Amino acid sequence: MRQYETGFVLSPALSEEETTQFIQQMAEIVAQKKGHMVRQDIWGKRRLAFPIKRFQEGVYVFFTYDGGGDVSVELERRFKQTDAVIRFMTVLKDPRDLVRRKKKRRAEEAAQAQAQAPAPAPAPAPAPAPAEVKEEK
């Protein structure tokens, strides 16, 4: 199975209840197509970079899921049929990114643990040698 990320922007004119219901329906499509939802991020209402269909704001939602290509095809088909979806995009995630991310996270955790560990006690400084006193005549 491949990992996909689908991001879509919903119309801000939808009520919160309608938005939640739509997101739930789209998540159920992933399950119906024998996909596995990895993560579901709902950013909420944000300002758009530029007006889309005369909207200045939109509700941003991101799905990360494992599954076949038919899952993303079905989601996109539903997005096209629904007027509430302003924009959408699906990206195939590179499996090497997951490995890189895990390595980077481990390195950051090791650095953080090392920074939090107590520093070794400094070695005591050697005693200064007695100074010679010279008398001038």
SVG drawing of the C-alpha trace seen along z (x, -y; Angstrom):
<svg xmlns="http://www.w3.org/2000/svg" viewBox="-24 -49 96 52">
<polyline fill="none" stroke="black" stroke-width="0.4" points="0.0,0.0 1.1,-3.5 0.8,-6.5 -1.1,-9.5 -1.9,-13.0 -5.0,-14.7 -5.6,-18.4 -8.8,-20.2 -10.3,-23.6 -14.0,-23.8 -16.3,-26.8 -16.5,-29.0 -20.2,-29.4 -20.8,-25.8 -21.9,-25.6 -19.5,-23.8 -21.9,-20.9 -22.0,-20.6 -18.2,-20.8 -17.8,-18.1 -20.3,-15.9 -18.6,-16.3 -15.2,-15.5 -16.6,-12.4 -18.1,-11.3 -14.8,-11.7 -13.0,-9.7 -15.5,-6.9 -14.7,-6.7 -11.1,-5.9 -12.3,-3.0 -14.8,-1.8 -12.1,-1.5 -10.0,0.6 -7.6,-2.3 -6.2,-3.1 -6.3,-6.6 -2.9,-7.6 -3.6,-11.2 -6.4,-13.7 -5.5,-17.3 -8.2,-20.0 -6.6,-23.4 -9.9,-25.2 -10.8,-28.5 -7.9,-30.3 -7.4,-33.2 -6.7,-32.2 -3.6,-33.5 -5.9,-34.7 -9.6,-34.8 -11.1,-31.5 -14.6,-31.5 -15.1,-34.9 -14.1,-33.4 -11.4,-35.1 -11.4,-32.3 -11.6,-28.5 -11.6,-25.6 -8.3,-23.6 -8.4,-19.8 -5.6,-17.3 -5.9,-13.5 -2.9,-11.2 -3.8,-7.6 -2.5,-4.3 -4.3,-2.6 -4.5,-2.0 -5.0,-4.6 -8.7,-4.0 -9.1,-5.7 -7.7,-9.0 -9.7,-8.7 -12.9,-8.2 -12.2,-11.2 -11.4,-13.5 -14.6,-12.4 -16.6,-13.3 -14.8,-16.6 -15.6,-17.5 -19.3,-16.8 -19.6,-18.9 -19.9,-22.7 -18.6,-23.0 -15.1,-22.0 -13.2,-25.0 -9.8,-23.3 -8.2,-19.9 -5.0,-18.2 -3.6,-14.7 0.1,-13.9 1.8,-10.5 4.1,-10.5 7.6,-9.2 8.4,-6.3 12.0,-7.5 10.7,-10.7 9.4,-8.6 12.8,-7.0 14.5,-10.4 12.0,-11.9 12.6,-9.1 16.4,-9.5 16.1,-13.3 13.8,-12.9 16.2,-10.4 19.1,-12.8 17.1,-15.7 16.1,-13.6 19.7,-12.5 20.9,-16.1 18.1,-17.2 18.9,-14.4 22.6,-15.3 21.7,-18.9 19.6,-18.1 22.1,-15.7 24.1,-17.3 27.5,-18.5 30.5,-16.7 32.0,-18.5 35.0,-20.6 38.4,-19.3 39.9,-21.3 42.4,-23.9 46.0,-23.2 47.3,-25.3 49.4,-28.2 53.1,-27.9 54.7,-30.2 56.1,-33.3 59.7,-34.0 60.6,-37.2 63.7,-39.1 65.2,-41.9 66.6,-44.8 69.6,-46.6"/>
</svg>
